[in-house]
Each structure stands twice: as C-alpha cells, then as structure tokens.
Amino acid sequence: MYILTPILLGAVIMVIIAVFINNLSPNRNYPRYWF
C-alpha cells in the first residue's frame, strides 16, 4: 500500500491538471465523453 499511494495520488493530480488546462480554451472540450 505504501508504494501504491504515491502512484495513485500522482495519477489523480495529473488528470485534474489536464482537465483544467484543456478546458481553459472555450473551443476545446476534454474529455469529450466519460466512460
């Protein structure tokens, strides 16, 4: 669990940053569809 926690936290932070940065522009829409 000690090794899994930083990996999971880093992945979640990267996804949040990607969604925020890609939605700054009004004509871009990321993600287009959630599964």
Residue pairs with C-beta under 8 A, 6 or more apart in sequence:
18 30
19 30
19 31
22 28
22 29
22 30
23 29
23 30
